[in-house]
Amino acid sequence: MPQRLIPALALSAAAALFASNAAASSGDAWEAFRTEVSKKCLSAATSLEKASAVVDPFGSKSFGLALVIGTPKGSKTAVTQICVYDKHKKTVELGGELTPETVTIKAPAKAR
């Protein structure tokens, strides 16, 4: 085997190993991100009962995005609120309550 080929093969093997580890970490990191957005948004939705969050899988460059669906206390009609999570400050803000006349959202059975 030529002397130049051995370092090239070692470098290729190392690159493949790091790439596979980065991909796994990246998937774990995105799942942790989605969990964080969901928890923060649901914690902020104090006016809603039985709230659930549907999280945009990746958000935007600066923000995590979710829809929070629930029933305002004392009401029988579900509403939807837009939740914006600041990725740098790790804070959330909720938009106003959107009624079914404004927007119709059906959360999947396994919403976060």
N, C-alpha and C positions, 0 to 999 in steps of 0.2 A: 504494500500500500504506500503510495507516495507520501512524503513527509507533510506536504501542504494539505493533503486531503484530511488528515486526522484532526487538525484544529477546526477545519470547516465543518466536519461531521459533529464534533463536540459542540460547536457553536449552534448548529442547526438543532441538535437534540435539546440543548438548554433553552433555545428560543421556543421550541414546541412545548416544553414543560412549563415555562413561564406563561405562555399564551393560554394553556389549558387552565392553569391556576387562576389567571386573571379573569377568564370567562366565568369560572365558578364563583369567584369572589364577587364579580360584577352582578351576577344573578342574586346572590345572597344580599348584596348591598341594595339592589333595587327592591327586594322583598322587605328589607328592614325600612327602607324609605316609605314604601306603601303602608306599612304597619304604623309608622310614626305619623304620617299624614292622617290616617284613619283615626288613631287615638286622639290626636290633637283636635281634629275637627269635631269628633263626637263629644269631647270634653267641653268644647266651646258652645255646643248646641244645648245649652241648659234649659231653653224654653220648650224643647221637644221631648216627648215621651216616645219610647220604643224607637229611637233613632237608629238609622243604619247609614253607612257611608259607602259610596261607590267612588273609588279612587282612580283617577287617570293614571295608568301604569307608570308613566315617566314624568308627567307634568311638563312645564316649559323650562327654559334655561334657568330662570330665577325662582320659579314658584311650583309648588305641588298644588294640584287641583282636585277637588272632590265635590260630589253632590251629596248633601246630607238630607235624608228623607225621614220624616217623622210627623207626629201629630202634636200640635201645640197643646199645652196643658189646658184642659177644659173644653177642647174642641173634638169633633169627630172626623174632621176633614184633614187628610195628610197634606203636608206642604213640602216643598223642596227649597233648600238654601244652597247657594254656591259657597264653597269654602276655599279660601286661598291661603296656602302655607308658604311663608317666606323661607326659602331653603337656607339662607345665610343667617337670619335672625332666629329661625326656628319658632316663629310665632304664626298665629292664624287670625284671619278675619272672616266673618260670615256676612254674606249678603242678606237682603231682606227675604221674607217668606214669599215664595212663589206658589200661588194656588193652582189647583188643577185647571182652572180657566185660563191661566197664563201659560203653563207648561205641563205636559203630561210626561211623567217619568215612571217607568216600571223597573224597580230594582230587581236584579236576579235573586233567586232564592238564597244564594250564598254570598250576599253582599257583606262587605266589611264594616 
